[in-house]
Amino acid sequence: METKKQNGSIIAIITMMFLYAMIAFVTNLAAPIGVVMKNDPEVGGSNFLAMLGNFMNFLAYLFMGIPAGKMLTRIGYKKTALAGIGLGFVGVLVQFISGIEALEGYSDNVIYLLGAFIAGLSVCLLNTVVNPMLNLLGGGGKRGNQLNMIGGTFNSLAGTLTPMFVGMLIGEVTKDTDFVDVNMVLYIAMAVFAAAFIVLSFVPINDPQAAKVTSDTKFEHSPWNFRHFVLGAIAIFIYVGIEVGIPGTLNFYLSDTSARGAGLLANAAIIGGMVAGTYWLLMLLGRIVGGSIAGKVSSRVMMITVSAVGILLILGAMFIDKSHTTSMPVFDSNAMSFVMETVPVSALLLVLCGLCTSVMWSCIFNLATEGLGKYTAAASGIFMMMVVGGGVLPLIQNAIADSTLGYMFSYIVPLVGLAYICFYALVGCKNVNKDIPVE
């Protein structure tokens, strides 16, 4: 009996790891496709408008977060995951429709944004499933955090490959590049969603809270009654904005060959995507390291360390002139290998921030949901709603980048965000509401 239970847990963990990768794949389609949108003559080179796809993707969390938490409580983890995968297929299909030649002018952009929104509903549902599932399977605490970090490793791997893969398929972006040029990526995405739906339908997943939380369970309070959760929800809103804004704006900066951008890269759009992909690669490495030590080092200590280092890296990037350059390894799609490329020193420092952001999601989730008991599913739904920060903060950051203040000053947004996360790790994460019953 015990062996059967362990096998079921292993299957559930492996399934959650795969869903983690799918989340990153869908989410990270927005930024490289945004470069195509930016070069559309109708958009006129606006970073703000080019970031709208990313915004729509994350805006969906605001609408789906609470319903997703309720779905998790009522229909369980497996059915919620299947609903998310089904929505993901529809979202990618709508994005594919935006590339049909009959659609001209703003029509293709609007349909693409609708597809990005539907895809956002999908990843919101999937995120609502994987985070509490792994935390509960690990029994909370350091072990729960460790499983989420390992899941984050698969997330980062997909996040690393996606902009590189899209950049390789699109090639050099010009005003004539259209959404139809990314169809191969969308074909692959739809195939992955279809296969995942079929496989997951036959995979047995036991709900770790099935016996504890039922339709008869009474909820006298809510996650909002816990101070450490409220402050953690704000931290998640800010964190996702930081995670997306740093490489997204960097991609636009390096791809911009005007005086406002880096202005020194050959094949700027390709290299920009590859450098941004390196950020996600460092997130992958950071999560591998974080996952290996999470059983020994507390989430709080990790958060304090990485937020402080991140603040220093961004300050350095903001104040170093773009004329100061260095070499860093980026993936060359022609050579199919890593090559050394000349980039501004500021770009290298921003890429290194990937090591810092790599462990933040799982640490914040772990700290904010610790001790919530039966309120964990509802808390996960609220957390997903707060992921809308991944659309809001980058939009604000790129509005600043479009202004006379420029790209580097726009990093004041993630800088202030990291300061708050450091505050949460130092003070805000303590559970001061232990008197509230959670069983």
C-alpha positions as CSV (number, residue, x, y, z in Angstrom):
1,M,0.0,0.0,0.0
2,E,2.8,2.4,0.9
3,T,4.7,1.5,-2.3
4,K,1.6,2.3,-4.4
5,K,1.2,5.6,-2.6
6,Q,4.9,6.5,-3.3
7,N,4.5,5.5,-7.0
8,G,1.4,7.8,-7.2
9,S,3.4,10.7,-5.7
10,I,6.3,10.2,-8.1
11,I,3.9,10.2,-11.1
12,A,2.2,13.3,-9.8
13,I,5.6,15.0,-9.3
14,I,6.8,14.2,-12.8
15,T,3.5,15.4,-14.3
16,M,3.8,18.7,-12.4
17,M,7.4,19.2,-13.7
18,F,6.2,18.8,-17.3
19,L,3.4,21.3,-16.7
20,Y,6.0,23.7,-15.3
21,A,7.9,23.5,-18.6
22,M,4.7,24.1,-20.6
23,I,3.9,27.3,-18.6
24,A,7.3,28.8,-19.6
25,F,7.0,27.8,-23.2
26,V,3.6,29.6,-23.6
27,T,4.6,32.6,-21.5
28,N,7.9,33.2,-23.3
29,L,6.4,33.2,-26.8
30,A,5.2,36.7,-26.1
31,A,8.5,38.6,-25.9
32,P,10.2,37.4,-29.2
33,I,6.9,37.7,-31.1
34,G,6.7,41.2,-29.6
35,V,9.8,42.1,-31.6
36,V,7.8,41.1,-34.8
37,M,4.9,43.3,-33.6
38,K,7.3,46.2,-32.8
39,N,8.6,46.2,-36.4
40,D,5.0,46.3,-37.8
41,P,4.7,49.7,-39.6
42,E,1.2,50.1,-37.9
43,V,2.9,49.9,-34.5
44,G,5.7,52.3,-35.4
45,G,8.5,50.9,-33.3
46,S,6.8,51.4,-29.9
47,N,8.2,49.3,-27.1
48,F,5.0,49.9,-25.2
49,L,2.8,48.5,-27.9
50,A,5.2,45.6,-28.6
51,M,4.8,44.6,-24.9
52,L,1.0,44.5,-25.2
53,G,1.1,40.7,-26.1
54,N,3.0,40.1,-22.8
55,F,0.5,42.3,-21.0
56,M,-2.5,40.5,-22.3
57,N,-0.9,37.2,-21.4
58,F,-0.6,38.3,-17.8
59,L,-3.8,40.3,-17.7
60,A,-5.6,37.0,-17.9
61,Y,-4.3,36.1,-14.4
62,L,-6.3,39.0,-13.0
63,F,-9.5,37.4,-14.3
64,M,-8.7,33.8,-13.8
65,G,-6.8,33.8,-10.5
66,I,-9.7,33.6,-8.1
67,P,-11.9,31.2,-10.3
68,A,-8.8,29.0,-10.7
69,G,-8.5,28.7,-6.9
70,K,-12.2,27.8,-6.7
71,M,-11.8,25.2,-9.4
72,L,-8.9,23.6,-7.6
73,T,-11.1,23.2,-4.5
74,R,-14.2,21.9,-6.3
75,I,-13.0,19.7,-9.1
76,G,-9.4,18.9,-8.0
77,Y,-5.9,19.2,-9.5
78,K,-6.2,16.9,-12.5
79,K,-9.4,18.3,-14.0
80,T,-8.1,21.9,-13.4
81,A,-4.9,21.0,-15.2
82,L,-6.8,19.4,-18.2
83,A,-8.9,22.6,-18.4
84,G,-5.8,24.7,-18.5
85,I,-4.2,22.5,-21.3
86,G,-7.4,22.7,-23.3
87,L,-7.5,26.5,-23.1
88,G,-3.8,26.6,-24.0
89,F,-4.5,24.9,-27.3
90,V,-7.3,27.3,-28.1
91,G,-5.1,30.3,-27.2
92,V,-2.3,29.2,-29.5
93,L,-4.8,28.4,-32.2
94,V,-6.1,32.0,-32.1
95,Q,-2.6,33.3,-32.3
96,F,-2.1,31.1,-35.4
97,I,-5.2,32.6,-37.0
98,S,-3.7,36.1,-36.5
99,G,-1.1,35.2,-39.2
100,I,-3.7,34.5,-41.9
101,E,-2.9,36.7,-44.9
102,A,-6.5,37.9,-45.3
103,L,-6.1,39.8,-42.0
104,E,-4.4,43.2,-42.6
105,G,-3.5,46.3,-40.6
106,Y,-4.5,46.2,-36.9
107,S,-6.7,43.1,-37.4
108,D,-3.9,40.6,-37.1
109,N,-2.5,42.4,-34.0
110,V,-5.8,42.5,-32.3
111,I,-6.5,38.7,-32.9
112,Y,-2.9,37.9,-31.7
113,L,-3.6,39.9,-28.5
114,L,-6.8,37.9,-28.0
115,G,-4.9,34.7,-28.4
116,A,-2.3,35.8,-25.9
117,F,-5.1,36.6,-23.4
118,I,-6.6,33.1,-23.8
119,A,-3.1,31.5,-23.5
120,G,-2.7,33.5,-20.3
121,L,-5.9,32.0,-18.9
122,S,-4.3,28.6,-19.6
123,V,-1.0,29.2,-17.8
124,C,-2.9,30.7,-14.9
125,L,-4.8,27.5,-14.4
126,L,-1.6,25.4,-14.8
127,N,0.3,27.6,-12.3
128,T,-2.6,27.3,-9.9
129,V,-2.2,23.5,-10.0
130,V,1.6,23.0,-10.0
131,N,2.7,25.3,-7.1
132,P,0.4,24.1,-4.3
133,M,0.6,20.5,-5.6
134,L,4.4,20.3,-5.3
135,N,4.4,22.2,-2.0
136,L,1.8,19.7,-0.6
137,L,3.5,16.7,-2.0
138,G,6.7,17.9,-0.4
139,G,5.0,18.4,2.9
140,G,5.6,22.2,2.9
141,G,8.7,23.7,4.5
142,K,12.1,23.2,2.9
143,R,11.1,20.0,1.0
144,G,8.1,21.7,-0.5
145,N,10.3,24.6,-1.6
146,Q,12.8,22.2,-3.0
147,L,10.2,20.5,-5.2
148,N,9.0,23.8,-6.5
149,M,12.6,24.8,-7.3
150,I,13.2,21.6,-9.2
151,G,10.0,22.3,-11.1
152,G,11.3,25.8,-11.7
153,T,14.3,24.2,-13.4
154,F,12.2,22.7,-16.1
155,N,10.3,26.0,-16.3
156,S,13.6,27.8,-16.9
157,L,14.8,25.2,-19.4
158,A,11.7,25.9,-21.5
159,G,12.1,29.6,-20.9
160,T,15.7,29.5,-22.2
161,L,14.9,27.6,-25.3
162,T,11.8,29.4,-26.4
163,P,13.2,32.9,-27.3
164,M,16.2,31.2,-28.9
165,F,14.0,28.8,-30.9
166,V,11.7,31.6,-32.0
167,G,14.6,33.8,-32.9
168,M,16.2,31.1,-35.0
169,L,12.9,30.4,-36.9
170,I,12.1,34.0,-37.5
171,G,15.6,35.2,-38.4
172,E,16.3,38.9,-38.9
173,V,13.2,40.9,-38.2
174,T,12.2,43.6,-40.7
175,K,9.1,45.7,-41.4
176,D,8.0,42.9,-43.8
177,T,8.1,40.2,-41.1
178,D,4.6,39.1,-40.1
179,F,3.0,36.7,-37.6
180,V,2.8,34.1,-40.3
181,D,6.6,33.8,-40.0
182,V,6.2,32.2,-36.5
183,N,3.6,29.6,-37.6
184,M,6.1,26.7,-37.2
185,V,6.4,27.6,-33.5
186,L,2.7,27.7,-33.1
187,Y,2.3,24.3,-34.9
188,I,4.7,22.8,-32.4
189,A,2.9,24.5,-29.4
190,M,-0.5,23.1,-30.5
191,A,0.9,19.6,-31.0
192,V,2.4,19.8,-27.5
193,F,-0.9,20.9,-25.9
194,A,-2.8,18.2,-27.7
195,A,-0.3,15.5,-26.7
196,A,-0.2,16.7,-23.1
197,F,-4.0,16.6,-22.9
198,I,-4.2,13.0,-24.1
199,V,-1.4,11.8,-21.8
200,L,-2.6,13.6,-18.7
201,S,-6.1,12.1,-19.3
202,F,-4.6,8.7,-18.6
203,V,-2.2,9.6,-15.8
204,P,-3.5,8.9,-12.3
205,I,-3.0,11.9,-10.0
206,N,-4.1,11.7,-6.4
207,D,-5.2,15.0,-4.8
208,P,-3.0,15.5,-1.7
209,Q,-5.8,17.3,0.1
210,A,-8.7,15.2,-1.1
211,A,-9.4,13.8,2.3
212,K,-8.8,17.1,4.1
213,V,-10.7,19.6,2.0
214,T,-14.2,18.6,0.7
215,S,-17.4,20.4,-0.4
216,D,-18.4,20.3,3.3
217,T,-15.3,22.0,4.6
218,K,-16.1,25.3,6.3
219,F,-13.9,28.3,5.7
220,E,-14.3,30.7,8.6
221,H,-11.6,33.0,7.3
222,S,-9.7,33.6,4.1
223,P,-6.0,33.9,3.1
224,W,-6.4,37.6,3.3
225,N,-6.6,37.3,7.1
226,F,-2.9,36.3,7.2
227,R,-0.6,39.3,7.1
228,H,2.4,37.3,5.7
229,F,0.2,36.1,2.8
230,V,-1.0,39.6,1.9
231,L,2.5,40.9,1.8
232,G,3.6,37.8,-0.1
233,A,0.9,38.4,-2.7
234,I,2.2,41.9,-3.2
235,A,5.7,40.4,-3.5
236,I,4.6,37.9,-6.2
237,F,3.0,40.8,-8.2
238,I,6.3,42.7,-8.1
239,Y,8.5,39.6,-8.6
240,V,6.8,38.5,-11.8
241,G,7.1,42.0,-13.2
242,I,10.8,42.0,-12.4
243,E,11.3,38.5,-13.9
244,V,9.6,39.5,-17.2
245,G,10.7,43.1,-17.4
246,I,14.4,42.6,-17.1
247,P,14.9,40.3,-20.2
248,G,12.0,41.7,-22.1
249,T,13.2,45.3,-22.1
250,L,16.8,44.1,-22.6
251,N,15.6,42.3,-25.8
252,F,14.1,45.6,-27.1
253,Y,17.2,47.5,-26.0
254,L,19.7,45.3,-27.9
255,S,17.3,45.0,-30.9
256,D,17.1,48.8,-31.2
257,T,19.8,49.9,-33.6
258,S,19.0,53.6,-33.2
259,A,20.9,55.9,-30.9
260,R,18.5,55.0,-28.1
261,G,19.3,51.3,-28.2
262,A,22.6,49.4,-28.0
263,G,23.2,50.3,-31.6
264,L,26.2,48.1,-32.0
265,L,25.0,44.6,-32.8
266,A,25.0,42.8,-36.1
267,N,21.8,40.9,-36.6
268,A,20.5,42.8,-33.6
269,A,17.0,41.2,-33.4
270,I,18.6,37.7,-33.4
271,I,21.3,38.5,-30.9
272,G,18.8,40.4,-28.7
273,G,16.7,37.2,-28.4
274,M,19.7,35.1,-27.7
275,V,21.0,37.4,-25.0
276,A,17.5,37.4,-23.4
277,G,17.5,33.6,-23.7
278,T,20.8,33.6,-21.8
279,Y,19.0,35.3,-18.9
280,W,16.6,32.4,-18.8
281,L,19.5,30.0,-19.0
282,L,21.0,31.5,-15.9
283,M,17.6,31.2,-14.2
284,L,17.8,27.5,-15.1
285,L,21.3,27.2,-13.5
286,G,20.2,29.2,-10.5
287,R,17.2,26.9,-9.9
288,I,19.4,23.8,-10.3
289,V,21.7,25.2,-7.6
290,G,18.8,26.4,-5.5
291,G,17.0,23.1,-5.7
292,S,20.1,21.3,-4.6
293,I,20.6,23.4,-1.4
294,A,16.9,24.3,-0.6
295,G,16.7,21.3,1.8
296,K,19.5,23.0,3.9
297,V,19.0,26.7,3.3
298,S,15.8,28.5,4.3
299,S,13.7,30.4,1.8
300,R,14.2,33.5,3.9
301,V,18.0,33.4,3.7
302,M,17.9,32.8,0.0
303,M,15.5,35.7,-0.6
304,I,17.6,38.2,1.4
305,T,20.8,37.2,-0.5
306,V,19.5,37.2,-4.1
307,S,17.4,40.4,-3.7
308,A,20.5,42.3,-2.3
309,V,22.7,41.0,-5.1
310,G,20.0,41.8,-7.7
311,I,19.8,45.4,-6.4
312,L,23.6,45.8,-6.9
313,L,23.6,44.4,-10.4
314,I,20.8,46.7,-11.6
315,L,22.4,49.7,-10.1
316,G,25.6,48.8,-11.9
317,A,23.7,48.4,-15.2
318,M,21.9,51.7,-14.8
319,F,25.1,53.7,-14.2
320,I,27.6,52.1,-16.6
321,D,27.6,53.8,-20.0
322,K,26.6,51.7,-23.0
323,S,30.0,52.5,-24.7
324,H,31.6,50.1,-22.2
325,T,31.4,46.7,-23.8
326,T,32.4,43.1,-23.0
327,S,32.0,39.7,-24.5
328,M,29.5,37.1,-23.3
329,P,28.5,33.6,-24.7
330,V,25.3,33.6,-26.7
331,F,23.7,30.9,-28.9
332,D,24.4,31.3,-32.6
333,S,21.5,29.7,-34.6
334,N,23.7,29.4,-37.7
335,A,26.6,27.7,-36.0
336,M,24.2,25.8,-33.6
337,S,26.6,26.5,-30.8
338,F,27.5,29.2,-28.2
339,V,29.8,31.9,-29.5
340,M,31.2,35.0,-27.9
341,E,29.3,38.2,-28.7
342,T,30.1,41.8,-27.9
343,V,27.4,43.5,-25.8
344,P,27.3,46.5,-23.4
345,V,28.5,45.7,-19.9
346,S,25.1,46.7,-18.7
347,A,23.5,43.9,-20.7
348,L,25.8,41.4,-19.0
349,L,24.9,42.7,-15.6
350,L,21.2,42.4,-16.4
351,V,21.6,38.9,-17.7
352,L,23.3,37.9,-14.4
353,C,20.1,39.0,-12.6
354,G,18.6,35.7,-13.9
355,L,20.7,34.0,-11.2
356,C,18.9,36.2,-8.6
357,T,15.3,35.9,-9.9
358,S,15.7,32.1,-10.3
359,V,14.7,31.2,-6.8
360,M,12.3,34.0,-5.9
361,W,9.0,32.5,-7.1
362,S,9.3,29.3,-5.1
363,C,10.7,31.1,-2.0
364,I,7.9,33.7,-1.9
365,F,5.2,31.1,-2.5
366,N,6.7,28.9,0.2
367,L,6.9,31.7,2.7
368,A,3.5,33.2,2.0
369,T,1.5,29.9,2.1
370,E,3.3,28.4,5.1
371,G,0.8,27.6,7.8
372,L,-2.3,28.2,5.7
373,G,-3.6,24.7,5.8
374,K,-7.1,24.4,4.2
375,Y,-6.7,27.9,2.8
376,T,-3.8,26.9,0.5
377,A,-5.9,26.3,-2.6
378,A,-7.7,29.6,-2.3
379,A,-4.3,31.3,-1.6
380,S,-2.9,29.8,-4.8
381,G,-5.8,31.3,-6.8
382,I,-5.1,34.7,-5.3
383,F,-1.4,34.3,-6.1
384,M,-2.2,33.6,-9.7
385,M,-4.3,36.7,-9.8
386,M,-1.3,38.7,-8.6
387,V,0.8,37.4,-11.5
388,V,-0.8,40.1,-13.5
389,G,2.2,42.1,-12.3
390,G,4.1,40.4,-15.1
391,G,2.1,42.4,-17.5
392,V,1.7,45.7,-15.6
393,L,5.2,46.4,-14.5
394,P,6.9,45.6,-17.8
395,L,4.3,47.9,-19.5
396,I,5.2,50.7,-17.1
397,Q,8.9,50.0,-17.6
398,N,8.7,50.2,-21.4
399,A,6.6,53.3,-21.2
400,I,9.6,54.8,-19.4
401,A,11.9,53.3,-22.0
402,D,9.9,55.0,-24.8
403,S,10.3,58.4,-23.0
404,T,13.4,60.6,-23.1
405,L,14.6,58.9,-19.9
406,G,15.6,55.9,-22.0
407,Y,16.1,52.2,-21.6
408,M,18.5,52.0,-18.7
409,F,16.6,54.5,-16.5
410,S,13.5,52.3,-17.0
411,Y,15.2,49.7,-14.8
412,I,14.2,51.9,-11.8
413,V,11.0,49.8,-11.9
414,P,12.6,46.4,-11.1
415,L,15.1,48.1,-8.8
416,V,12.3,49.4,-6.5
417,G,10.6,46.0,-6.8
418,L,13.7,44.2,-5.5
419,A,13.9,46.6,-2.6
420,Y,10.4,45.6,-1.6
421,I,11.2,41.8,-1.9
422,C,14.2,42.3,0.3
423,F,11.9,44.0,2.9
424,Y,9.5,41.0,2.7
425,A,12.3,38.5,3.3
426,L,13.6,40.5,6.2
427,V,10.3,41.5,8.0
428,G,7.1,40.8,6.1
429,C,7.3,36.9,5.8
430,K,6.7,36.2,9.5
431,N,3.4,34.5,10.3
432,V,1.8,36.7,13.0
433,N,-1.7,35.1,12.7
434,K,-1.0,31.6,14.1
435,D,-4.2,31.9,16.2
436,I,-6.4,31.3,13.1
437,P,-7.4,27.6,12.8
438,V,-6.4,26.1,9.5
439,E,-7.5,22.5,9.8
